[in-house]
Amino acid sequence: MKKLLALLLVVALALPMSLGLFAAAAEEVELPVHPNGRVVIDGAAAEVLDPTPLSIKGVTYLPVKAIAEKVNAEEVKLASEVVYGEVAYAPAKDVAAAFGLYYYEKKLNDLVYLFTDAAVAKDGAYTVWSSADSRGYAAVMTVTVKDGKVTAATFDEQNINTGELKYADGNYTANWKSRYPDVDPDALKDKALAELVEKQAPSAVDVTTGATSTHAKIVELSTKALAKAKFDQLNPAGTKGYRDGKYEAVGLADTRGYTPVLKMTVAAGIITSVEYDEVNAEGVGKVGTDYTARWAANYNVVPEALLAQMKANLIKQQDPSLVDVVSGATGWYNNFTDLAAGVLDHAARTEETDYTPVDGLYYVKGATDSRGYTPLLMAVIEDGAITQVKYHEINKSFVSKRNDADYIGRWTTSYPEAKPLEALAAMEAAILENNSFDAVDAISGATSWKNNIQKLGKDIAVKSAAETTYFFRAKSTASSCYKAQMIVEVDADGEIAAMGYKEYQNSSALPKIDNPAYISRWAERVAETFPNLDQIAVYNEMMTTLFETKDTSKLDTISGASNWRKGIVEAGDRAFEWIK
């Protein structure tokens, strides 16, 4: 009965409910409690909120009154709030906006961060995207922070199908002015961006008549960007980019036997491709099968389209915590962002590695620029060497710059000393001669082409690599641990080259093994029972034994760190079976 009522609650919470109706059922309903329930405000210690936050269809709901008390604000009534008993909850994003806060949720361990304007933002350029609207336009904003202050901001909206930008090409504003001659959308947009820099707070940007939609998007996205910047100031893992490589993350199987699997490619320090599916015991996935066809028919959604939206959002923003919840596929969303967070945490901590290439034809493309040109790089690898290479930049009519006499003519007219085709030929020849895409560094001329070739070349180097880093989720081993994972490096011959194990606490962004404070507390707690226990030494002994024997039963003879051993055995067994 309680399970049924819990399901009814999840459905009901999507609708406005009266206090009285909810109160009547309060004693019988099990709440969809947030998996962590801890909130960090301005970098202080994580607190367990009472009442506990909720997680409803992938969205974190916070108790409004409790947050108001924490930040010394007056309680407000929000249009999106729902009531359980006498407690009003609202989506964390809405609660943060109501109190002028910045909200960021770390997907690795589901810690909720709230920041005030007083929290310092880390210097850098932060680009964030919205999901595409019904016409296919996704808003994009870049906020630049210098010395902790917003120094610049840009905003546009891009058609995800054509790559066309509303403001950059002028067509959108020209059409607007033809219908509303008294309104200048460019001026209104620029006014809002200037106010953001001047007032240093998105909530202080004035609403302008004639641009209410643009104003709302600028406020929402700049708040999102600054939340990321304020979190990065606290983030011990840093934001220095990710190690190039191929990654495969394997989650826990659900009650129906489906295991979530995420595959990701990182090249030139950024995510360049990502795939996701959920496979059964026979290795058959859901995507593109009768499973998603029934899903689409029953719920009037297209699961593959929702998944494509998540993947595009992750690649654009490079952070699973910034990927918007996708209504209609929240199960996929939770698994997708969870596994991506695990992959990227490890990739941010690992040194660069050289990979062994596999023969084949490789073709990659970069992001379409503001003028509608898409960079493309093709390479053939034979016997481990690059034997063919060709670079193009293609316009919307599929014409390459190198084959466009008018384009080359305009280039050489503007820069008489430039010889772009000769420079491009020299770059391609250097790649073949040196068997390296980095060889283009030595060639002068056509700088933007050279930069794209290097960047896409790293993508090809990773795509052609035989080595893969695997991640295997394990169940929580103790109440203090939320997520655990086994990390396995597999070399070009399919052999395990390295193994590691991480457990992430709810109260820290650091895994236990890398957290000196945790190790110290552990040592104090067991000092009387195990006066000579060296936790790190025990961990290293377990991982060395597991790597050498590939047999988790051999860990039974190692004393100490029993919870770690439990997680290592479970994840290790899954890893050996999956890789085999």
C-alpha positions as CSV (number, residue, x, y, z in Angstrom):
1,M,0.0,0.0,0.0
2,K,2.8,2.4,0.9
3,K,4.6,1.8,-2.4
4,L,1.4,2.6,-4.2
5,L,0.9,5.8,-2.2
6,A,4.5,6.7,-2.9
7,L,3.9,6.4,-6.6
8,L,0.8,8.4,-6.4
9,L,2.7,11.1,-4.5
10,V,5.3,11.4,-7.2
11,V,2.6,11.9,-9.8
12,A,0.6,14.2,-7.6
13,L,3.5,16.5,-6.8
14,A,3.6,17.6,-10.4
15,L,0.2,19.3,-9.9
16,P,-0.8,22.2,-7.6
17,M,-2.2,20.7,-4.4
18,S,-4.0,22.3,-1.5
19,L,-2.5,22.2,1.9
20,G,-5.6,20.4,3.3
21,L,-5.7,17.7,0.7
22,F,-2.0,16.9,1.2
23,A,-2.2,17.0,5.0
24,A,-5.0,14.4,4.9
25,A,-2.7,11.8,3.3
26,A,0.5,12.9,5.0
27,E,0.8,10.1,7.5
28,E,0.4,7.3,4.9
29,V,2.7,8.6,2.2
30,E,6.4,7.8,1.8
31,L,8.2,10.8,0.5
32,P,10.7,10.5,-2.5
33,V,13.6,11.6,-0.2
34,H,16.6,13.1,-1.9
35,P,19.5,10.6,-1.9
36,N,21.8,12.9,0.0
37,G,19.7,15.6,1.7
38,R,22.8,17.7,2.5
39,V,23.1,21.3,1.6
40,V,26.3,23.5,1.5
41,I,25.8,27.2,1.9
42,D,28.7,29.5,0.8
43,G,31.2,26.7,1.2
44,A,30.4,26.0,4.9
45,A,30.1,22.5,6.2
46,A,27.4,20.4,4.7
47,E,24.2,20.4,6.7
48,V,21.4,17.8,6.9
49,L,18.3,19.8,6.4
50,D,15.2,19.1,8.5
51,P,12.7,18.7,6.8
52,T,14.7,16.6,4.3
53,P,14.9,17.7,0.7
54,L,13.0,15.6,-1.9
55,S,13.9,14.3,-5.3
56,I,10.9,14.3,-7.7
57,K,11.2,13.1,-11.2
58,G,14.9,14.0,-11.3
59,V,14.4,17.5,-9.8
60,T,15.7,18.4,-6.3
61,Y,13.0,20.1,-4.1
62,L,14.1,22.1,-1.0
63,P,12.0,23.0,2.0
64,V,11.3,26.7,1.5
65,K,11.0,27.8,5.1
66,A,14.2,25.9,6.1
67,I,16.2,27.6,3.4
68,A,14.7,31.0,4.3
69,E,15.9,30.6,7.9
70,K,19.4,29.5,6.8
71,V,19.9,32.6,4.7
72,N,18.0,35.0,7.0
73,A,15.3,35.8,4.5
74,E,11.6,36.1,4.8
75,E,9.7,33.0,3.7
76,V,7.9,33.4,0.4
77,K,5.2,31.5,-1.4
78,L,6.3,30.1,-4.8
79,A,4.0,29.2,-7.7
80,S,5.9,25.9,-8.2
81,E,5.8,24.8,-4.6
82,V,4.1,21.7,-3.4
83,V,3.0,20.9,0.2
84,Y,3.5,17.7,2.2
85,G,1.8,17.9,5.6
86,E,2.6,21.4,6.7
87,V,5.9,21.7,4.8
88,A,6.1,23.6,1.5
89,Y,8.7,22.4,-1.0
90,A,9.8,24.0,-4.3
91,P,12.4,23.1,-7.0
92,A,15.9,24.1,-5.8
93,K,16.3,26.4,-8.8
94,D,13.2,28.3,-7.9
95,V,14.0,28.5,-4.2
96,A,17.5,29.9,-5.0
97,A,16.0,32.5,-7.4
98,A,13.4,33.6,-4.8
99,F,16.1,34.4,-2.3
100,G,18.7,35.7,-4.8
101,L,20.9,32.6,-4.4
102,Y,22.9,30.5,-6.9
103,Y,22.2,26.8,-7.0
104,Y,24.6,24.1,-8.1
105,E,24.3,20.3,-7.5
106,K,27.4,18.2,-7.7
107,K,26.2,15.0,-9.5
108,L,29.1,12.9,-8.3
109,N,27.7,12.7,-4.7
110,D,24.4,14.8,-5.0
111,L,25.6,17.5,-2.7
112,V,23.4,20.7,-3.1
113,Y,25.4,24.0,-3.1
114,L,23.7,27.4,-2.5
115,F,25.7,30.6,-2.8
116,T,25.0,34.2,-1.9
117,D,26.5,37.2,-3.8
118,A,29.2,37.3,-1.1
119,A,30.7,34.0,-2.3
120,V,33.7,34.5,-4.5
121,A,33.6,33.3,-8.1
122,K,36.6,31.7,-9.7
123,D,38.2,33.5,-12.6
124,G,37.4,32.1,-16.1
125,A,35.0,32.1,-18.9
126,Y,31.8,30.1,-18.2
127,T,29.5,29.1,-21.0
128,V,26.1,27.6,-20.3
129,W,23.2,26.6,-22.5
130,S,19.5,26.1,-22.1
131,S,17.6,23.3,-23.6
132,A,16.2,23.9,-27.1
133,D,12.7,25.5,-27.4
134,S,9.9,24.2,-29.6
135,R,11.4,26.0,-32.6
136,G,14.8,24.4,-32.1
137,Y,16.6,27.4,-30.5
138,A,18.9,27.0,-27.5
139,A,20.0,30.0,-25.6
140,V,23.8,30.3,-25.0
141,M,25.6,32.6,-22.6
142,T,29.2,33.2,-21.7
143,V,30.1,35.0,-18.5
144,T,33.7,36.1,-17.9
145,V,35.0,36.5,-14.4
146,K,38.2,38.4,-13.6
147,D,39.5,39.0,-10.0
148,G,36.2,37.5,-8.8
149,K,34.0,40.0,-10.7
150,V,31.9,39.7,-13.8
151,T,33.8,41.7,-16.5
152,A,32.0,40.6,-19.7
153,A,28.9,38.7,-20.8
154,T,27.6,37.5,-24.2
155,F,24.3,36.1,-25.2
156,D,22.7,34.5,-28.3
157,E,20.3,31.8,-29.3
158,Q,21.4,29.1,-31.8
159,N,19.2,26.8,-33.9
160,I,20.4,23.3,-33.0
161,N,19.4,22.0,-36.4
162,T,21.1,24.6,-38.7
163,G,23.7,26.2,-36.4
164,E,22.2,29.6,-37.2
165,L,22.6,32.3,-34.5
166,K,19.7,34.8,-34.0
167,Y,21.7,37.9,-33.2
168,A,25.1,37.2,-34.9
169,D,23.8,37.1,-38.5
170,G,21.3,40.0,-38.2
171,N,18.4,38.2,-39.8
172,Y,16.5,37.8,-36.6
173,T,16.7,41.4,-35.6
174,A,15.9,42.6,-39.1
175,N,12.7,40.5,-39.1
176,W,11.9,41.8,-35.6
177,K,12.3,45.4,-36.6
178,S,10.1,45.0,-39.7
179,R,7.3,43.9,-37.4
180,Y,8.0,46.1,-34.4
181,P,9.9,49.2,-35.7
182,D,10.0,50.8,-32.2
183,V,11.8,47.9,-30.6
184,D,15.5,47.2,-31.1
185,P,16.2,43.7,-29.7
186,D,20.0,44.1,-30.0
187,A,20.0,47.2,-27.9
188,L,17.7,45.6,-25.3
189,K,19.9,42.5,-25.1
190,D,23.1,44.7,-24.8
191,K,21.4,46.8,-22.1
192,A,20.7,43.7,-20.0
193,L,24.3,42.4,-20.4
194,A,25.7,45.8,-19.5
195,E,23.6,45.9,-16.4
196,L,24.8,42.4,-15.4
197,V,28.4,43.7,-15.5
198,E,27.5,46.9,-13.7
199,K,25.4,45.4,-10.9
200,Q,27.3,42.1,-10.6
201,A,24.1,40.2,-9.8
202,P,21.6,38.6,-12.3
203,S,18.7,39.3,-10.0
204,A,19.5,43.1,-10.2
205,V,19.1,43.2,-14.0
206,D,16.0,45.3,-14.7
207,V,13.2,43.8,-16.8
208,T,12.9,45.8,-20.1
209,T,9.6,46.1,-22.0
210,G,9.9,44.3,-25.4
211,A,12.5,41.9,-24.2
212,T,11.0,40.0,-21.3
213,S,11.8,36.5,-22.8
214,T,15.4,37.5,-23.4
215,H,15.7,39.1,-20.0
216,A,14.5,35.9,-18.3
217,K,17.0,33.8,-20.3
218,I,19.9,36.1,-19.5
219,V,19.0,36.1,-15.8
220,E,18.6,32.3,-15.7
221,L,21.8,31.5,-17.6
222,S,24.0,34.0,-15.9
223,T,22.8,32.7,-12.6
224,K,23.7,29.2,-13.7
225,A,27.1,30.3,-15.0
226,L,28.0,32.2,-11.7
227,A,26.8,29.2,-9.6
228,K,29.4,27.1,-11.5
229,A,32.0,29.8,-11.0
230,K,31.4,30.0,-7.3
231,F,31.5,26.2,-7.0
232,D,34.7,26.0,-8.9
233,Q,36.3,28.3,-6.3
234,L,35.6,25.5,-3.8
235,N,36.2,22.5,-6.0
236,P,39.4,20.6,-4.9
237,A,39.6,18.7,-8.2
238,G,40.0,21.9,-10.1
239,T,38.8,22.7,-13.6
240,K,42.0,22.2,-15.6
241,G,40.4,20.0,-18.3
242,Y,40.2,16.2,-18.6
243,R,42.6,13.5,-19.7
244,D,42.2,12.4,-23.3
245,G,40.8,8.9,-23.7
246,K,37.9,6.5,-24.2
247,Y,35.8,5.9,-21.2
248,E,33.1,3.4,-20.4
249,A,31.0,3.6,-17.3
250,V,28.8,0.7,-16.1
251,G,26.1,1.4,-13.5
252,L,24.1,-0.9,-11.3
253,A,21.4,-3.1,-12.8
254,D,17.8,-2.2,-12.1
255,T,15.1,-4.6,-10.9
256,R,14.3,-5.6,-14.4
257,G,18.0,-6.5,-15.2
258,Y,18.9,-3.5,-17.3
259,T,22.4,-2.0,-16.7
260,P,23.0,1.6,-17.6
261,V,26.2,2.1,-19.8
262,L,27.7,5.4,-20.8
263,K,30.6,5.7,-23.3
264,M,32.5,8.9,-23.6
265,T,35.4,10.3,-25.7
266,V,37.6,13.1,-24.3
267,A,40.0,14.8,-26.8
268,A,42.1,17.9,-26.3
269,G,40.8,18.0,-22.8
270,I,37.1,18.3,-23.6
271,I,34.2,15.8,-24.1
272,T,33.8,15.3,-27.9
273,S,31.3,12.4,-28.0
274,V,29.0,10.5,-25.6
275,E,26.7,7.6,-26.0
276,Y,24.2,6.0,-23.5
277,D,22.0,3.0,-23.4
278,E,20.6,0.5,-20.9
279,V,21.4,-3.2,-21.7
280,N,19.9,-6.4,-20.5
281,A,21.8,-9.6,-19.5
282,E,22.1,-10.6,-23.2
283,G,23.7,-7.2,-24.0
284,V,20.6,-5.9,-25.9
285,G,20.0,-2.2,-25.4
286,K,16.8,-0.1,-25.2
287,V,17.7,2.6,-27.7
288,G,16.1,2.2,-31.1
289,T,14.2,-1.0,-30.2
290,D,10.6,-2.0,-29.5
291,Y,11.2,-0.9,-25.9
292,T,11.5,2.8,-26.8
293,A,8.8,2.4,-29.5
294,R,6.3,1.3,-26.8
295,W,7.6,4.1,-24.5
296,A,6.9,6.7,-27.3
297,A,3.4,5.3,-27.9
298,N,2.4,5.2,-24.3
299,Y,3.8,8.5,-23.1
300,N,3.8,10.6,-26.2
301,V,7.6,11.3,-26.1
302,V,10.5,10.3,-28.3
303,P,13.1,8.8,-25.9
304,E,15.9,9.0,-28.5
305,A,15.2,12.7,-29.0
306,L,15.3,13.3,-25.3
307,L,18.6,11.4,-25.0
308,A,20.1,13.4,-27.9
309,Q,19.2,16.5,-26.0
310,M,21.0,15.3,-22.9
311,K,24.1,14.3,-24.9
312,A,24.2,17.6,-26.8
313,N,23.8,19.5,-23.5
314,L,26.7,17.7,-21.9
315,I,29.1,18.2,-24.8
316,K,28.2,21.9,-25.0
317,Q,28.6,22.6,-21.3
318,Q,31.2,20.0,-20.3
319,D,29.6,19.5,-16.9
320,P,26.8,16.9,-16.1
321,S,25.7,19.2,-13.2
322,L,24.7,21.8,-15.8
323,V,22.6,19.4,-17.9
324,D,18.9,20.3,-17.5
325,V,16.5,17.6,-16.3
326,V,14.7,16.1,-19.3
327,S,11.0,15.6,-18.6
328,G,9.9,12.2,-19.9
329,A,13.2,10.4,-19.3
330,T,14.2,11.2,-15.7
331,G,15.5,7.7,-15.1
332,W,17.8,8.0,-18.1
333,Y,18.7,11.5,-16.9
334,N,19.7,10.4,-13.4
335,N,21.9,7.5,-14.7
336,F,23.4,9.6,-17.5
337,T,24.5,12.4,-15.3
338,D,25.6,10.1,-12.5
339,L,27.9,8.0,-14.7
340,A,29.2,11.1,-16.6
341,A,30.1,12.7,-13.3
342,G,32.1,9.6,-12.3
343,V,34.0,9.5,-15.5
344,L,34.9,13.2,-15.5
345,D,36.0,13.1,-11.8
346,H,38.6,10.5,-12.7
347,A,39.6,12.2,-16.0
348,A,40.3,15.4,-14.1
349,R,42.7,13.7,-11.8
350,T,44.8,11.6,-14.2
351,E,47.9,12.5,-16.2
352,E,47.9,12.5,-20.0
353,T,48.6,9.1,-21.6
354,D,49.8,8.0,-25.0
355,Y,47.6,5.5,-26.8
356,T,48.2,2.8,-29.4
357,P,46.3,3.5,-32.6
358,V,44.1,1.0,-34.4
359,D,44.0,0.9,-38.2
360,G,41.0,2.3,-39.9
361,L,39.3,5.3,-41.5
362,Y,38.5,8.1,-39.0
363,Y,36.4,11.1,-39.6
364,V,35.6,13.9,-37.1
365,K,33.9,17.3,-37.2
366,G,34.1,20.3,-35.0
367,A,31.5,22.9,-33.9
368,T,29.9,25.1,-36.6
369,D,31.2,28.7,-36.2
370,S,29.1,31.8,-36.3
371,R,29.4,32.1,-40.1
372,G,28.0,28.6,-40.6
373,Y,31.3,26.8,-41.4
374,T,31.9,23.3,-39.9
375,P,35.5,22.0,-39.7
376,L,36.1,18.4,-40.8
377,L,39.1,16.2,-40.6
378,M,39.6,12.8,-42.2
379,A,42.6,10.4,-41.6
380,V,43.5,6.9,-42.5
381,I,45.7,4.8,-40.2
382,E,47.5,1.8,-41.5
383,D,50.0,-0.3,-39.5
384,G,49.8,2.3,-36.8
385,A,50.8,5.2,-39.0
386,I,48.8,8.0,-40.5
387,T,48.8,7.4,-44.3
388,Q,46.1,9.9,-45.5
389,V,44.8,13.1,-44.1
390,K,42.5,15.8,-45.5
391,Y,41.0,18.9,-43.8
392,H,37.9,20.9,-44.9
393,E,35.7,23.7,-43.6
394,I,32.2,23.2,-45.1
395,N,29.5,25.8,-45.4
396,K,25.7,25.3,-45.3
397,S,25.8,24.4,-49.0
398,F,28.5,21.7,-48.4
399,V,31.2,23.6,-50.2
400,S,34.7,23.4,-48.7
401,K,36.7,26.6,-48.3
402,R,39.7,25.0,-50.0
403,N,37.6,24.4,-53.1
404,D,35.8,27.8,-53.0
405,A,37.8,30.0,-55.4
406,D,35.7,33.1,-54.4
407,Y,36.5,32.6,-50.7
408,I,40.2,32.0,-51.3
409,G,40.2,35.1,-53.6
410,R,38.7,37.3,-50.9
411,W,41.2,36.0,-48.4
412,T,44.2,36.7,-50.6
413,T,42.8,40.1,-51.6
414,S,42.6,41.1,-47.9
415,Y,46.0,39.6,-47.0
416,P,48.2,39.6,-50.2
417,E,51.0,37.8,-48.5
418,A,48.8,34.9,-47.4
419,K,48.9,31.6,-49.2
420,P,46.3,29.5,-47.4
421,L,46.2,26.5,-49.8
422,E,49.9,26.2,-49.7
423,A,50.0,26.4,-45.9
424,L,47.2,23.7,-45.7
425,A,49.1,21.4,-48.1
426,A,52.2,21.9,-46.0
427,M,50.3,21.0,-42.8
428,E,48.9,17.8,-44.3
429,A,52.3,16.8,-45.5
430,A,53.9,17.5,-42.1
431,I,51.3,15.3,-40.4
432,L,52.1,12.4,-42.8
433,E,55.9,12.8,-42.5
434,N,55.9,13.0,-38.7
435,N,52.9,10.7,-38.0
436,S,51.6,13.4,-35.7
437,F,48.8,16.0,-35.9
438,D,51.0,18.2,-33.6
439,A,53.5,18.6,-36.5
440,V,51.3,21.4,-37.9
441,D,52.8,23.7,-35.2
442,A,55.9,24.2,-37.4
443,I,53.8,25.5,-40.4
444,S,53.1,29.2,-40.6
445,G,49.9,30.6,-42.2
446,A,46.2,29.7,-41.9
447,T,46.3,29.9,-38.1
448,S,42.6,29.0,-37.5
449,W,42.9,26.0,-39.8
450,K,46.0,24.9,-37.9
451,N,44.3,25.2,-34.6
452,N,41.3,23.2,-35.8
453,I,43.5,20.5,-37.3
454,Q,45.3,20.1,-33.9
455,K,42.1,20.0,-32.0
456,L,40.4,17.5,-34.3
457,G,43.6,15.5,-34.6
458,K,43.5,14.8,-30.9
459,D,39.9,13.5,-31.3
460,I,41.1,11.1,-34.0
461,A,44.0,10.0,-31.9
462,V,41.5,9.1,-29.1
463,K,38.9,7.5,-31.4
464,S,41.6,5.3,-32.9
465,A,42.9,4.2,-29.4
466,A,42.5,0.6,-28.3
467,E,42.8,1.5,-24.6
468,T,39.7,2.1,-22.5
469,T,39.1,3.3,-19.0
470,Y,36.2,1.5,-17.3
471,F,34.1,2.5,-14.3
472,F,31.9,0.1,-12.4
473,R,29.4,1.4,-9.9
474,A,29.2,-0.5,-6.6
475,K,26.5,-0.3,-4.0
476,S,27.1,1.8,-0.9
477,T,29.1,0.0,1.7
478,A,28.2,2.0,4.7
479,S,25.9,4.8,5.7
480,S,28.7,7.3,5.4
481,C,29.3,6.4,1.8
482,Y,27.0,7.4,-1.0
483,K,28.7,6.3,-4.2
484,A,31.5,3.8,-4.9
485,Q,33.2,2.8,-8.1
486,M,35.9,0.6,-9.5
487,I,38.3,2.1,-12.1
488,V,40.0,-0.3,-14.5
489,E,42.4,0.6,-17.3
490,V,42.5,-1.8,-20.2
491,D,45.4,-1.7,-22.6
492,A,45.5,-2.2,-26.4
493,D,45.7,-6.0,-26.0
494,G,42.5,-6.1,-23.8
495,E,44.5,-6.7,-20.7
496,I,43.9,-5.0,-17.4
497,A,46.8,-2.5,-16.9
498,A,45.7,-0.8,-13.7
499,M,42.9,-0.8,-11.1
500,G,41.6,1.6,-8.5
501,Y,38.7,2.0,-6.1
502,K,36.9,5.1,-4.9
503,E,34.2,5.8,-2.3
504,Y,32.6,9.3,-2.2
505,Q,31.2,10.6,1.0
506,N,28.1,12.7,1.2
507,S,29.9,15.5,3.1
508,S,33.0,15.9,0.8
509,A,33.8,16.2,-2.9
510,L,36.9,14.2,-2.3
511,P,36.9,10.4,-2.3
512,K,37.8,8.8,1.0
513,I,41.2,7.6,0.0
514,D,42.2,11.1,-1.1
515,N,40.8,12.9,1.9
516,P,43.3,13.2,4.7
517,A,40.7,14.5,7.2
518,Y,38.6,11.3,6.7
519,I,41.7,9.0,7.1
520,S,42.6,10.8,10.3
521,R,39.1,10.5,11.8
522,W,39.1,6.8,10.9
523,A,42.5,6.2,12.5
524,E,41.2,8.0,15.7
525,R,38.0,5.9,15.8
526,V,39.7,2.5,15.6
527,A,42.9,3.4,17.5
528,E,42.1,1.2,20.5
529,T,40.9,-1.8,18.4
530,F,43.6,-1.5,15.7
531,P,46.4,0.6,17.1
532,N,48.8,-0.2,14.2
533,L,46.3,-0.1,11.4
534,D,47.4,1.9,8.3
535,Q,44.3,2.3,6.2
536,I,46.1,3.4,3.1
537,A,48.5,0.5,3.3
538,V,45.6,-1.9,3.6
539,Y,43.9,-0.3,0.6
540,N,47.1,-0.6,-1.4
541,E,47.6,-4.2,-0.4
542,M,44.0,-5.1,-1.4
543,M,44.4,-3.4,-4.8
544,T,47.8,-4.9,-5.5
545,T,46.5,-8.4,-4.6
546,L,43.4,-7.9,-6.8
547,F,45.5,-6.7,-9.8
548,E,48.0,-9.5,-9.5
549,T,45.5,-12.4,-8.9
550,K,42.3,-11.1,-10.6
551,D,40.5,-13.0,-7.9
552,T,38.5,-11.2,-5.2
553,S,38.5,-14.2,-2.9
554,K,42.2,-13.6,-2.2
555,L,41.2,-10.4,-0.4
556,D,39.6,-12.5,2.5
557,T,43.0,-12.9,4.1
558,I,43.7,-9.1,4.4
559,S,42.5,-7.7,7.7
560,G,41.3,-4.1,8.2
561,A,39.1,-1.8,6.1
562,S,36.3,-4.3,5.8
563,N,33.8,-1.9,4.2
564,W,36.3,-1.0,1.5
565,R,36.9,-4.7,1.0
566,K,33.2,-5.3,0.6
567,G,32.9,-2.7,-2.1
568,I,36.1,-3.8,-3.9
569,V,34.9,-7.4,-4.0
570,E,31.5,-6.4,-5.5
571,A,32.9,-4.0,-8.0
572,G,35.9,-6.2,-8.9
573,D,33.7,-9.2,-9.7
574,R,31.5,-7.0,-11.9
575,A,34.6,-5.6,-13.7
576,F,36.2,-8.9,-14.4
577,E,32.9,-10.3,-15.8
578,W,32.1,-7.3,-17.9
579,I,35.6,-6.9,-19.4
580,K,35.9,-10.7,-20.1
